[in-house]
Amino acid sequence: MPSAATVAWHQSGDPAVLVAALHRNVRFVGEAMGALSSGPRTHEQLLGVARDEFDLQWDTAAPVRDRTSWLTVTGMVDLFGHQVHLTETGRRVLAAMELGKPDPEETDTVVQLAPAPAAIARLVEQLDRAGLRERADGANLYVPGAAANGGVLDALRVLTEAAVPSVSDADFVRLVQSTFPKARAAATARTAKDTLKALGLIQRTSSESWTATPAALAWVESGEPLDLARTVHASIAFFGEVLGELDRTRRPTTGTITERSSLYLPRRGKPLSRSAVNTRLHLLDACGLVTRLSQTTYRTTALGRAFKESLPCFQPNDSAGYAPSDGAAEEHHGDSPAGTDHQTGSLGSQIAAELEDAARDSANPKRLEKAAVVALGYLGMPGQHVGAPRAVDGHVRFGVGTESRILAIEAKTSATGPVRDQELFGLPEHRARIGAHAHLLIGPGFQRRMLKEADADPAIAVIDTGLLAEVVRCQERTPLTLAQLAPLVDPALKAAQRGDALRGYWEAQDMRSRLEYALVDILNAEAEDPLEEGGWLDLTSIRRELRTREYRVDEGTVVEALDFLASSRIDVLQRFEQRYRCTASVHTAGQRIRALGCQWAAAAELHRQTHSGGEAPTHS
């Protein structure tokens, strides 16, 4: 249905009406005209204005050229002599426009913060260094509802109010499923419930029911977003601290912020997932503490700076410094990550950062082509970069043996957001030349028409570079098998469905790790109880203890985890019939499990050296 502005333009035929509508809805349209009012400028000069005066994080002049094209066809500007000139018509239209600039965000801006209610103020007062360290990691956060336009605040309010005076586990899950279409799965609804607990908004009243916390009630009553932000900061690590991280460098991306998160979680010792950091940024955005500049960049607002200064925040050991984010990754020999030796940051993080940066490098499209092949190779899909005219950008092999498939790669870059207006008609011919089963269309999001066309093609799988980078980063912490990675490259799935499918596998792995830890901890506690002989527990007692710790898993899953811990490769539990006891501490159990990865890495390196030595040419 056309908007009112569109109808008015069609009825009047006046280009000024169209330009006014563009100015109201698109940044740097009227502002570009305003910049030209003092004299003609080149596109590069206009790009400088957009960056310096309006904080638009554009890497090339392409978005400026888009706007001057609109203004040219409407008669507002004229292009000649390699410059853009404002016409007399443009001057008349500009005179009727209201122009604005972003707040200068000066560090000495005085912002008055609303005082916190007593229940929330007490939480903040308890945040000494020990209190800051003891906050929950907040590693598995999911808030249903739209991230934009305050949707996350509305969702949290609805779910918090449902726990007044109390709500059962089952009713809470049903509420989430019925209210939020994207949270229909029971596991997703339970994650939303766990998120409210982690954020300090609900607490247990019994083994089967929840109630809103005093701080949550104070926020619901005040309606003040800062009260929610204070409560969340007091409950989870790396929340208010994000505001300081955003001010540390000129253009921090969500990728670099994710890597930095490990410094703020001393008990965890590794970074959060990209989705956990994005959830924090969405909450900060909804509270007015940050502003989103692009798909992957944010900036702290003046309110955000004042808010951070009002809070006790965790101060990390910062000797590690910033992980590289904006530079190109080192060369990958043979388009494979195996030969790369990064001096800073993990291999997966480096590959993911290069992928994200390359997706915005429109001046060098081959960079993304190579980065995509490297990223997929890291996930277990070996391939090769091609990049020749009238050919695929690259190809990878998915699967092992006779069941494997060849997947062609088509990489699209965009410095200004979603890729748009690029034809896909040549892809079948490119696939046929290499015998590919399907095409992977990879880029930093795609304009709606292009996305609809690609999603409708049964031979095209659309993959957002942000999701691919997230998968690469998670492959170090929660590696997925090729079978589990199938949703990433399955053409039958739409682009929006891939992330949810993969996150289900990640959540299952995280849940399994937490379950294994809990089992060792439970059996250690039993072994140390002076009233119990031998420390043996039967399966029924173990499951009962798990329920008191809010683990609701079926018997088969518990037995599988116990058998893994009792296996000869781990060997921290003993089993006798249906009874179990612990033979090692939690610390030793962790060492045994971590050692498996080190042993595999050592074996792989030995194999590589042996294989290379056997085939290396002999030099005289």
C-alpha positions as CSV (number, residue, x, y, z in Angstrom):
1,M,0.0,0.0,0.0
2,P,1.5,3.4,-1.0
3,S,2.3,5.8,1.8
4,A,0.6,9.2,2.1
5,A,3.7,10.9,0.8
6,T,3.7,8.7,-2.3
7,V,0.0,9.5,-3.0
8,A,0.6,13.2,-2.5
9,W,3.5,13.1,-4.9
10,H,1.5,11.2,-7.6
11,Q,-1.4,13.6,-7.2
12,S,0.7,16.8,-7.4
13,G,3.5,15.7,-9.7
14,D,5.7,18.1,-7.8
15,P,9.3,16.7,-7.3
16,A,9.6,18.9,-4.2
17,V,7.0,16.6,-2.4
18,L,9.1,13.5,-3.3
19,V,12.4,15.2,-2.1
20,A,10.7,16.2,1.1
21,A,9.6,12.6,1.7
22,L,13.1,11.3,1.0
23,H,14.5,13.9,3.4
24,R,12.1,12.8,6.2
25,N,13.0,9.1,5.8
26,V,16.6,8.9,4.5
27,R,19.6,10.4,6.1
28,F,21.8,12.9,4.2
29,V,19.3,14.0,1.5
30,G,18.3,17.5,2.6
31,E,21.6,17.7,4.5
32,A,23.5,17.1,1.2
33,M,21.6,20.0,-0.4
34,G,22.5,22.1,2.7
35,A,26.2,21.3,2.2
36,L,25.9,22.5,-1.4
37,S,24.2,25.8,-0.5
38,S,27.6,27.3,0.1
39,G,29.0,26.2,-3.2
40,P,29.6,23.1,-5.4
41,R,31.4,20.1,-4.1
42,T,32.7,16.8,-5.4
43,H,31.3,13.5,-4.3
44,E,34.4,12.9,-2.2
45,Q,33.9,16.2,-0.4
46,L,30.3,15.4,0.3
47,L,31.4,12.0,1.7
48,G,33.7,14.0,4.1
49,V,30.8,16.1,5.2
50,A,28.7,12.9,5.8
51,R,31.4,11.4,7.9
52,D,32.7,14.4,9.8
53,E,29.4,16.3,10.4
54,F,26.8,13.5,10.5
55,D,28.8,10.6,11.7
56,L,27.8,8.3,8.8
57,Q,30.2,5.4,8.7
58,W,30.5,5.1,4.9
59,D,33.6,3.6,3.4
60,T,33.0,4.9,-0.2
61,A,31.2,7.7,-2.0
62,A,28.6,5.2,-3.3
63,P,25.8,6.2,-0.9
64,V,26.5,9.9,-1.7
65,R,26.2,9.2,-5.4
66,D,22.9,7.4,-4.8
67,R,21.5,10.6,-3.2
68,T,22.9,13.0,-5.8
69,S,21.3,10.8,-8.5
70,W,17.9,11.2,-6.8
71,L,18.4,14.9,-6.5
72,T,19.5,15.2,-10.1
73,V,16.4,13.5,-11.6
74,T,14.2,15.7,-9.4
75,G,16.0,18.9,-10.6
76,M,17.4,19.8,-7.2
77,V,21.1,19.5,-8.2
78,D,23.1,19.4,-11.4
79,L,26.3,17.5,-12.2
80,F,29.0,19.1,-14.3
81,G,32.7,19.8,-14.0
82,H,33.2,16.8,-11.7
83,Q,31.2,18.6,-9.1
84,V,27.6,18.7,-7.7
85,H,25.8,22.1,-8.0
86,L,22.6,23.1,-6.2
87,T,20.0,24.5,-8.7
88,E,17.7,27.4,-8.1
89,T,14.9,24.9,-7.7
90,G,16.9,23.1,-5.1
91,R,17.5,26.3,-3.2
92,R,13.8,27.0,-3.0
93,V,13.1,23.5,-1.8
94,L,15.9,23.6,0.7
95,A,14.6,26.9,2.2
96,A,11.4,25.0,3.3
97,M,13.3,22.1,4.9
98,E,14.2,21.6,8.5
99,L,17.8,20.4,8.7
100,G,19.6,19.0,11.7
101,K,22.8,17.5,12.8
102,P,23.6,14.8,15.4
103,D,24.4,16.0,18.8
104,P,28.1,16.7,19.1
105,E,28.4,14.2,21.9
106,E,31.0,16.3,23.7
107,T,32.5,14.6,26.7
108,D,31.8,17.6,28.9
109,T,28.0,17.6,28.1
110,V,26.1,17.6,31.4
111,V,23.3,15.0,31.5
112,Q,21.0,14.7,34.5
113,L,20.1,11.1,35.3
114,A,16.9,10.2,37.0
115,P,17.6,8.8,40.5
116,A,17.2,5.1,41.0
117,P,14.4,3.7,43.1
118,A,15.5,2.3,46.4
119,A,15.3,-1.4,45.4
120,I,17.5,-0.7,42.4
121,A,19.9,1.7,44.2
122,R,20.6,-1.1,46.7
123,L,21.7,-3.4,43.9
124,V,24.1,-0.9,42.5
125,E,25.5,-0.1,45.9
126,Q,26.5,-3.7,46.4
127,L,28.7,-3.7,43.3
128,D,32.1,-3.6,44.9
129,R,34.9,-5.5,43.0
130,A,33.7,-8.8,44.4
131,G,30.1,-8.1,43.5
132,L,31.1,-7.1,39.9
133,R,33.1,-10.4,39.5
134,E,30.2,-12.4,40.8
135,R,27.7,-11.2,38.3
136,A,26.3,-13.9,35.9
137,D,28.1,-14.3,32.6
138,G,24.8,-13.7,30.7
139,A,26.2,-16.1,28.0
140,N,22.8,-17.3,26.7
141,L,20.5,-14.3,26.4
142,Y,17.5,-14.2,24.2
143,V,14.8,-11.5,24.4
144,P,11.9,-12.1,22.0
145,G,10.3,-9.3,20.0
146,A,11.8,-6.7,17.6
147,A,15.2,-5.3,18.4
148,A,14.3,-2.0,16.9
149,N,11.9,0.7,18.1
150,G,12.0,-0.3,21.7
151,G,10.6,-3.7,21.1
152,V,12.9,-5.4,23.5
153,L,11.7,-3.1,26.3
154,D,8.1,-3.9,25.5
155,A,8.8,-7.6,25.5
156,L,10.6,-7.5,28.9
157,R,7.8,-5.5,30.4
158,V,5.2,-7.9,29.2
159,L,7.1,-10.9,30.5
160,T,7.9,-9.2,33.8
161,E,4.3,-8.2,34.4
162,A,3.3,-11.8,33.8
163,A,5.2,-12.8,36.9
164,V,3.2,-10.4,39.1
165,P,2.3,-11.8,41.6
166,S,3.7,-15.1,40.2
167,V,3.7,-17.4,37.2
168,S,4.3,-21.1,36.8
169,D,7.0,-22.5,34.5
170,A,4.5,-24.0,32.1
171,D,2.3,-20.8,32.0
172,F,5.4,-18.7,31.4
173,V,6.5,-20.9,28.4
174,R,3.0,-20.8,27.0
175,L,2.9,-17.0,27.3
176,V,6.1,-16.6,25.4
177,Q,5.0,-19.0,22.7
178,S,1.6,-17.4,22.2
179,T,2.9,-13.7,22.3
180,F,6.0,-14.0,20.2
181,P,5.7,-15.8,16.8
182,K,9.5,-16.4,16.6
183,A,9.6,-18.1,20.0
184,R,7.1,-21.0,19.4
185,A,9.7,-23.7,20.2
186,A,9.6,-24.7,23.8
187,A,13.4,-24.6,24.1
188,T,13.4,-21.0,22.8
189,A,10.6,-20.0,25.3
190,R,12.6,-21.5,28.1
191,T,15.7,-19.5,27.1
192,A,13.6,-16.4,27.2
193,K,12.6,-17.3,30.8
194,D,16.2,-18.0,31.7
195,T,17.1,-14.6,30.2
196,L,14.7,-12.8,32.5
197,K,16.2,-14.5,35.5
198,A,19.8,-13.7,34.3
199,L,18.8,-10.0,33.8
200,G,17.6,-9.8,37.4
201,L,13.9,-9.5,36.6
202,I,12.4,-12.7,37.9
203,Q,13.2,-15.1,40.7
204,R,12.1,-18.5,42.0
205,T,9.2,-18.7,44.5
206,S,9.1,-22.5,44.4
207,S,10.4,-25.3,42.2
208,E,7.7,-24.6,39.6
209,S,6.9,-20.9,39.9
210,W,8.5,-17.4,39.5
211,T,7.8,-13.9,40.7
212,A,9.1,-10.5,39.6
213,T,12.1,-9.2,41.7
214,P,11.8,-6.0,43.8
215,A,14.0,-4.3,41.2
216,A,11.8,-5.4,38.3
217,L,8.7,-4.1,40.1
218,A,10.4,-0.8,40.6
219,W,11.3,-0.6,36.9
220,V,7.7,-1.5,35.9
221,E,6.3,1.2,38.2
222,S,8.7,3.9,37.1
223,G,8.8,3.1,33.4
224,E,12.3,4.5,33.3
225,P,14.6,2.7,30.9
226,L,17.6,3.6,33.0
227,D,16.1,1.6,35.9
228,L,16.1,-1.4,33.7
229,A,19.6,-0.8,32.6
230,R,20.8,-0.4,36.2
231,T,19.1,-3.7,37.1
232,V,20.7,-5.5,34.2
233,H,24.1,-4.1,34.9
234,A,23.9,-5.3,38.5
235,S,22.9,-8.8,37.3
236,I,25.1,-9.7,34.3
237,A,28.8,-9.0,33.4
238,F,29.8,-6.8,30.5
239,F,26.8,-4.6,30.3
240,G,27.5,-1.0,31.4
241,E,31.1,-1.8,30.6
242,V,30.2,-2.1,26.9
243,L,29.6,1.7,26.9
244,G,33.3,2.3,27.7
245,E,34.4,-0.2,25.1
246,L,32.5,1.6,22.4
247,D,34.5,4.8,23.2
248,R,37.9,3.1,23.2
249,T,38.4,3.2,19.4
250,R,37.1,5.1,16.5
251,R,35.0,2.4,14.9
252,P,34.6,-0.6,17.1
253,T,32.5,-3.4,15.5
254,T,30.4,-6.0,17.3
255,G,33.1,-8.4,16.4
256,T,35.8,-6.5,18.2
257,I,33.5,-5.9,21.2
258,T,32.8,-9.6,21.3
259,E,36.5,-10.4,21.5
260,R,37.0,-7.8,24.2
261,S,34.3,-9.3,26.3
262,S,36.7,-12.1,27.6
263,L,38.6,-9.4,29.6
264,Y,35.4,-8.7,31.6
265,L,34.6,-12.3,32.5
266,P,37.5,-13.5,34.6
267,R,35.6,-16.7,35.7
268,R,34.7,-17.6,32.1
269,G,38.1,-17.0,30.5
270,K,36.7,-16.8,26.9
271,P,34.6,-14.3,24.9
272,L,30.9,-14.3,24.8
273,S,29.0,-15.3,21.7
274,R,28.2,-12.7,19.1
275,S,24.5,-13.1,19.9
276,A,25.0,-12.5,23.6
277,V,26.8,-9.2,22.8
278,N,24.2,-8.2,20.3
279,T,21.5,-8.7,22.9
280,R,23.3,-6.4,25.2
281,L,23.7,-3.8,22.4
282,H,20.0,-4.0,21.6
283,L,19.1,-3.4,25.2
284,L,21.5,-0.5,25.5
285,D,20.1,1.0,22.2
286,A,16.5,0.6,23.5
287,C,17.5,2.4,26.7
288,G,19.0,5.3,24.7
289,L,22.5,4.6,25.9
290,V,24.0,3.8,22.5
291,T,23.0,4.7,18.9
292,R,23.4,2.3,16.0
293,L,25.5,3.7,13.1
294,S,25.5,0.7,10.8
295,Q,24.8,-3.0,10.9
296,T,27.8,-3.8,13.0
297,T,28.8,-0.4,14.6
298,Y,27.5,1.5,17.5
299,R,28.4,4.7,19.4
300,T,27.8,5.6,23.1
301,T,25.4,8.6,23.5
302,A,25.9,11.5,25.9
303,L,23.3,9.8,28.1
304,G,25.3,6.6,27.9
305,R,28.5,8.2,29.0
306,A,26.8,9.9,31.9
307,F,25.1,6.6,32.8
308,K,28.4,4.7,32.7
309,E,30.1,7.3,35.0
310,S,27.3,6.8,37.5
311,L,28.0,3.1,37.8
312,P,30.7,0.9,39.5
313,C,32.2,-1.0,36.5
314,F,34.6,-3.9,36.3
315,Q,38.1,-2.8,35.4
316,P,39.8,-5.6,33.4
317,N,43.5,-6.4,33.1
318,D,44.0,-4.6,29.8
319,S,47.5,-5.7,29.0
320,A,46.2,-7.8,26.1
321,G,45.1,-4.6,24.3
322,Y,42.6,-4.5,21.4
323,A,42.3,-7.4,19.1
324,P,42.8,-6.4,15.5
325,S,39.6,-5.6,13.8
326,D,39.9,-3.2,10.9
327,G,43.1,-4.5,9.2
328,A,43.1,-7.3,6.6
329,A,43.8,-10.8,7.9
330,E,47.1,-12.4,7.0
331,E,47.3,-14.3,3.7
332,H,45.8,-17.7,3.8
333,H,47.9,-20.1,1.7
334,G,45.9,-22.1,-0.7
335,D,42.7,-20.5,0.6
336,S,42.9,-22.6,3.7
337,P,43.3,-21.5,7.3
338,A,45.7,-24.2,8.1
339,G,48.8,-22.3,7.1
340,T,47.9,-19.1,9.0
341,D,49.9,-18.1,12.1
342,H,48.2,-15.2,13.9
343,Q,50.1,-13.5,16.5
344,T,47.1,-12.0,18.3
345,G,43.6,-13.3,18.7
346,S,42.3,-16.8,17.9
347,L,42.3,-18.2,14.3
348,G,38.5,-18.3,14.1
349,S,38.2,-14.7,15.4
350,Q,40.7,-13.5,12.8
351,I,38.9,-15.3,10.0
352,A,35.5,-13.9,11.2
353,A,36.9,-10.3,11.5
354,E,38.4,-10.5,8.0
355,L,35.1,-11.8,6.6
356,E,33.1,-8.9,8.2
357,D,35.6,-6.3,7.0
358,A,35.8,-7.7,3.5
359,A,32.0,-7.6,3.2
360,R,32.2,-3.8,3.5
361,D,35.2,-3.4,1.1
362,S,33.3,-2.7,-2.1
363,A,36.5,-1.5,-3.8
364,N,38.0,-4.9,-3.5
365,P,35.3,-7.6,-4.1
366,K,37.9,-10.4,-4.4
367,R,38.7,-10.0,-0.8
368,L,35.3,-11.2,0.2
369,E,35.5,-14.0,-2.3
370,K,38.7,-15.3,-0.7
371,A,37.4,-14.7,2.9
372,A,34.3,-16.7,2.2
373,V,36.3,-19.7,0.9
374,V,38.6,-19.5,4.0
375,A,35.7,-19.2,6.4
376,L,33.9,-22.2,4.9
377,G,37.1,-24.2,4.8
378,Y,37.5,-23.5,8.5
379,L,34.1,-25.0,9.1
380,G,35.2,-28.2,7.3
381,M,34.2,-27.4,3.8
382,P,37.5,-27.4,1.8
383,G,37.5,-25.3,-1.4
384,Q,39.2,-23.0,-3.8
385,H,38.9,-19.4,-4.8
386,V,38.3,-18.8,-8.6
387,G,37.1,-15.3,-9.2
388,A,37.6,-15.4,-13.0
389,P,35.2,-13.5,-15.4
390,R,32.1,-15.4,-16.2
391,A,32.9,-18.0,-13.5
392,V,32.1,-18.8,-9.9
393,D,33.8,-16.7,-7.3
394,G,34.8,-20.0,-5.6
395,H,33.6,-23.4,-4.7
396,V,33.7,-25.7,-1.6
397,R,32.9,-29.4,-1.0
398,F,30.2,-30.2,1.6
399,G,30.3,-33.7,3.0
400,V,32.7,-36.6,2.9
401,G,33.1,-39.3,0.3
402,T,30.5,-40.2,-2.3
403,E,27.8,-38.3,-0.5
404,S,29.7,-35.0,-0.8
405,R,28.4,-32.1,-2.9
406,I,30.0,-29.2,-4.6
407,L,28.7,-25.7,-3.6
408,A,29.5,-22.7,-5.8
409,I,30.1,-19.3,-4.1
410,E,28.8,-15.9,-5.3
411,A,30.1,-13.2,-3.0
412,K,28.6,-9.7,-3.0
413,T,30.0,-6.7,-1.1
414,S,28.4,-3.5,0.1
415,A,29.9,-0.6,2.1
416,T,26.5,0.9,2.9
417,G,24.3,-1.9,4.1
418,P,22.3,-4.6,2.3
419,V,23.4,-5.5,-1.2
420,R,20.9,-4.4,-3.9
421,D,20.1,-4.3,-7.6
422,Q,22.4,-7.1,-8.7
423,E,21.2,-9.7,-11.1
424,L,21.4,-13.5,-10.5
425,F,20.5,-14.8,-13.9
426,G,24.0,-16.1,-14.7
427,L,24.3,-18.4,-11.7
428,P,22.9,-21.6,-13.2
429,E,25.5,-21.5,-16.1
430,H,28.3,-20.9,-13.6
431,R,27.2,-23.9,-11.5
432,A,27.0,-26.2,-14.6
433,R,30.6,-25.4,-15.5
434,I,31.9,-27.0,-12.2
435,G,29.1,-29.5,-11.6
436,A,27.9,-27.6,-8.5
437,H,24.7,-28.7,-6.8
438,A,23.8,-25.3,-5.4
439,H,25.0,-21.7,-5.0
440,L,25.9,-20.0,-1.8
441,L,25.0,-16.3,-2.1
442,I,27.1,-14.5,0.5
443,G,27.0,-10.9,1.5
444,P,26.2,-8.3,4.3
445,G,22.5,-8.7,3.9
446,F,20.4,-8.3,0.7
447,Q,17.8,-5.8,-0.4
448,R,14.2,-7.1,-0.1
449,R,13.6,-7.7,-3.8
450,M,17.0,-9.4,-4.3
451,L,16.5,-11.5,-1.1
452,K,13.0,-12.6,-2.2
453,E,14.3,-13.7,-5.6
454,A,17.2,-15.6,-4.2
455,D,15.2,-17.3,-1.4
456,A,12.7,-18.4,-4.0
457,D,15.4,-20.2,-6.1
458,P,15.7,-23.8,-4.9
459,A,19.4,-23.8,-5.9
460,I,20.5,-20.7,-4.0
461,A,21.3,-20.6,-0.2
462,V,21.5,-17.0,1.0
463,I,24.1,-16.5,3.8
464,D,24.6,-13.2,5.6
465,T,28.2,-12.5,6.4
466,G,27.3,-11.6,9.9
467,L,25.8,-15.1,10.5
468,L,28.8,-16.8,8.8
469,A,31.2,-14.8,11.0
470,E,29.2,-15.8,14.1
471,V,29.4,-19.5,13.1
472,V,33.1,-19.3,12.6
473,R,33.6,-17.7,16.0
474,C,31.4,-20.3,17.7
475,Q,33.2,-23.1,15.9
476,E,36.0,-22.7,18.5
477,R,33.8,-22.8,21.5
478,T,30.9,-25.0,20.4
479,P,32.1,-26.7,17.2
480,L,29.4,-28.2,15.0
481,T,29.6,-31.3,12.7
482,L,28.9,-31.0,9.0
483,A,25.5,-32.6,9.6
484,Q,24.7,-29.8,12.2
485,L,26.1,-27.2,9.8
486,A,23.7,-28.3,7.0
487,P,21.2,-25.5,7.8
488,L,23.9,-22.9,6.9
489,V,24.1,-24.1,3.3
490,D,20.7,-25.7,2.7
491,P,18.9,-23.9,-0.2
492,A,15.6,-25.1,1.1
493,L,15.9,-22.7,4.1
494,K,15.3,-19.0,3.8
495,A,18.1,-16.7,5.0
496,A,16.2,-15.7,8.1
497,Q,15.8,-19.3,9.2
498,R,19.4,-20.3,9.3
499,G,20.5,-18.6,12.5
500,D,17.7,-20.1,14.6
501,A,18.5,-23.6,13.3
502,L,22.2,-23.3,14.2
503,R,21.6,-21.6,17.6
504,G,19.5,-24.7,18.6
505,Y,22.7,-26.8,18.2
506,W,24.8,-24.3,20.1
507,E,22.3,-24.1,22.9
508,A,22.2,-27.9,23.1
509,Q,26.0,-28.1,23.4
510,D,26.1,-25.4,26.0
511,M,23.4,-27.1,27.9
512,R,25.3,-30.4,27.7
513,S,28.5,-28.8,29.1
514,R,26.5,-27.2,32.0
515,L,24.9,-30.6,32.7
516,E,28.3,-32.4,32.8
517,Y,29.7,-29.8,35.2
518,A,26.7,-30.1,37.4
519,L,27.0,-33.9,37.5
520,V,30.6,-33.8,38.6
521,D,29.8,-31.1,41.2
522,I,26.8,-33.0,42.6
523,L,28.9,-36.2,43.0
524,N,31.8,-34.3,44.5
525,A,29.5,-32.8,47.1
526,E,28.1,-36.3,47.9
527,A,31.7,-37.7,48.3
528,E,32.6,-34.9,50.8
529,D,29.4,-35.4,52.9
530,P,30.7,-37.1,56.2
531,L,27.3,-38.8,56.6
532,E,27.5,-40.6,53.3
533,E,29.8,-43.6,52.8
534,G,31.6,-44.0,49.5
535,G,29.9,-41.0,47.8
536,W,27.7,-43.2,45.7
537,L,24.4,-41.9,44.2
538,D,21.8,-43.7,42.2
539,L,20.3,-42.3,39.0
540,T,17.1,-41.3,40.7
541,S,18.9,-39.3,43.4
542,I,21.1,-37.6,40.8
543,R,18.1,-36.5,38.7
544,R,16.4,-35.2,41.8
545,E,19.4,-33.1,42.7
546,L,19.6,-31.8,39.1
547,R,15.9,-30.6,39.4
548,T,16.8,-28.6,42.5
549,R,19.4,-26.9,40.3
550,E,16.8,-26.2,37.6
551,Y,18.1,-28.8,35.2
552,R,15.1,-30.5,33.6
553,V,16.5,-33.2,31.3
554,D,15.3,-36.6,30.4
555,E,16.9,-39.8,31.8
556,G,18.6,-40.8,28.6
557,T,20.5,-37.5,28.4
558,V,21.7,-37.8,32.0
559,V,22.9,-41.4,31.5
560,E,24.7,-40.4,28.3
561,A,26.5,-37.6,30.1
562,L,27.4,-39.8,33.0
563,D,28.8,-42.5,30.6
564,F,30.9,-39.9,28.9
565,L,32.4,-38.7,32.2
566,A,33.0,-42.4,33.1
567,S,34.6,-43.3,29.8
568,S,38.3,-44.2,29.7
569,R,39.2,-40.9,27.9
570,I,37.7,-38.8,30.7
571,D,37.6,-41.3,33.7
572,V,36.4,-38.9,36.4
573,L,33.4,-41.1,37.5
574,Q,33.0,-44.7,38.5
575,R,29.8,-46.7,37.7
576,F,28.5,-49.7,39.5
577,E,25.1,-50.9,38.1
578,Q,22.9,-47.8,38.4
579,R,25.1,-46.0,40.9
580,Y,27.8,-43.4,40.3
581,R,30.5,-41.7,42.3
582,C,33.2,-39.1,41.5
583,T,36.9,-40.0,41.5
584,A,38.3,-36.5,40.6
585,S,37.6,-32.9,41.5
586,V,35.7,-30.5,39.3
587,H,39.0,-28.8,38.4
588,T,40.6,-32.1,37.4
589,A,37.5,-33.0,35.3
590,G,37.9,-29.7,33.4
591,Q,41.6,-30.4,32.8
592,R,40.8,-33.9,31.4
593,I,38.2,-32.5,29.0
594,R,40.4,-29.7,27.9
595,A,43.3,-32.1,27.4
596,L,41.4,-33.9,24.7
597,G,41.5,-30.8,22.5
598,C,45.2,-30.4,23.1
599,Q,45.9,-34.0,22.3
600,W,44.0,-33.7,19.1
601,A,45.9,-30.6,18.1
602,A,49.2,-32.3,18.9
603,A,48.2,-35.4,16.9
604,A,47.1,-33.2,13.9
605,E,50.4,-31.3,14.0
606,L,52.4,-34.5,14.1
607,H,50.4,-35.8,11.2
608,R,51.0,-32.6,9.2
609,Q,54.7,-32.6,9.9
610,T,55.0,-36.3,9.0
611,H,53.0,-35.9,5.8
612,S,54.8,-32.8,4.7
613,G,58.2,-34.4,5.4
614,G,57.3,-37.5,3.4
615,E,56.4,-35.5,0.3
616,A,58.8,-32.6,0.5
617,P,61.2,-32.4,-2.4
618,T,64.8,-33.2,-1.7
619,H,67.2,-30.3,-2.2
620,S,70.8,-30.9,-3.0
